[in-house]
Amino acid sequence: MRKTIAALLLGIVMVEPDYALAYIDPSAGGLLVQILLGGIAGIGVLVKLYWGKLTKLFRKEKNDQS
């Protein structure tokens, strides 16, 4: 499987042109930064919402019967 993926990536790199006549204006760069920061904030909110459930999985339960 890894060899197949490596061969596919090598093929893409070989077909890719050496140069690109492209321009990314400042508003597109700002949009990319907003998308990245929004994704990070979303992950933070999900972790905060499910923190109790996550810690419950790893917490040892105390047994009252000795």
KAGI-V854242 format. One record per residue. N is the residue number from 1. RES is the residue in one small letter. PSI is psi in whole degrees, -180 to 180 (999 if undefined). OMEGA is omega in whole degrees, -180 to 180 (* if undefined). Layout:
# KAGI-V854242
n:N res:RES psi:PSI omega:OMEGA
n:N res:RES psi:PSI omega:OMEGA
This chain:
# KAGI-V854242
n:1 res:m psi:-44 omega:-179
n:2 res:r psi:-36 omega:179
n:3 res:k psi:-36 omega:179
n:4 res:t psi:-44 omega:179
n:5 res:i psi:-42 omega:179
n:6 res:a psi:-41 omega:179
n:7 res:a psi:-39 omega:178
n:8 res:l psi:-45 omega:178
n:9 res:l psi:-39 omega:178
n:10 res:l psi:-41 omega:178
n:11 res:g psi:-40 omega:178
n:12 res:i psi:-43 omega:-180
n:13 res:v psi:-37 omega:-179
n:14 res:m psi:-32 omega:-178
n:15 res:v psi:-25 omega:-178
n:16 res:e psi:138 omega:179
n:17 res:p psi:157 omega:-178
n:18 res:d psi:-25 omega:-178
n:19 res:y psi:161 omega:178
n:20 res:a psi:133 omega:177
n:21 res:l psi:73 omega:-176
n:22 res:a psi:154 omega:179
n:23 res:y psi:128 omega:176
n:24 res:i psi:112 omega:-179
n:25 res:d psi:164 omega:-177
n:26 res:p psi:-33 omega:-179
n:27 res:s psi:-34 omega:177
n:28 res:a psi:-38 omega:177
n:29 res:g psi:-40 omega:177
n:30 res:g psi:-38 omega:178
n:31 res:l psi:-41 omega:179
n:32 res:l psi:-39 omega:178
n:33 res:v psi:-41 omega:179
n:34 res:q psi:-40 omega:178
n:35 res:i psi:-44 omega:-180
n:36 res:l psi:-47 omega:180
n:37 res:l psi:-36 omega:177
n:38 res:g psi:-39 omega:177
n:39 res:g psi:-42 omega:178
n:40 res:i psi:-42 omega:178
n:41 res:a psi:-40 omega:178
n:42 res:g psi:-41 omega:177
n:43 res:i psi:-40 omega:177
n:44 res:g psi:-41 omega:179
n:45 res:v psi:-42 omega:179
n:46 res:l psi:-42 omega:179
n:47 res:v psi:-42 omega:180
n:48 res:k psi:-40 omega:-179
n:49 res:l psi:-39 omega:-175
n:50 res:y psi:16 omega:-178
n:51 res:w psi:-42 omega:180
n:52 res:g psi:-42 omega:179
n:53 res:k psi:-37 omega:179
n:54 res:l psi:-43 omega:-179
n:55 res:t psi:-29 omega:179
n:56 res:k psi:-32 omega:179
n:57 res:l psi:-35 omega:-173
n:58 res:f psi:-5 omega:-178
n:59 res:r psi:139 omega:176
n:60 res:k psi:135 omega:178
n:61 res:e psi:136 omega:178
n:62 res:k psi:135 omega:179
n:63 res:n psi:119 omega:-177
n:64 res:d psi:-23 omega:-180
n:65 res:q psi:122 omega:-179
n:66 res:s psi:999 omega:*
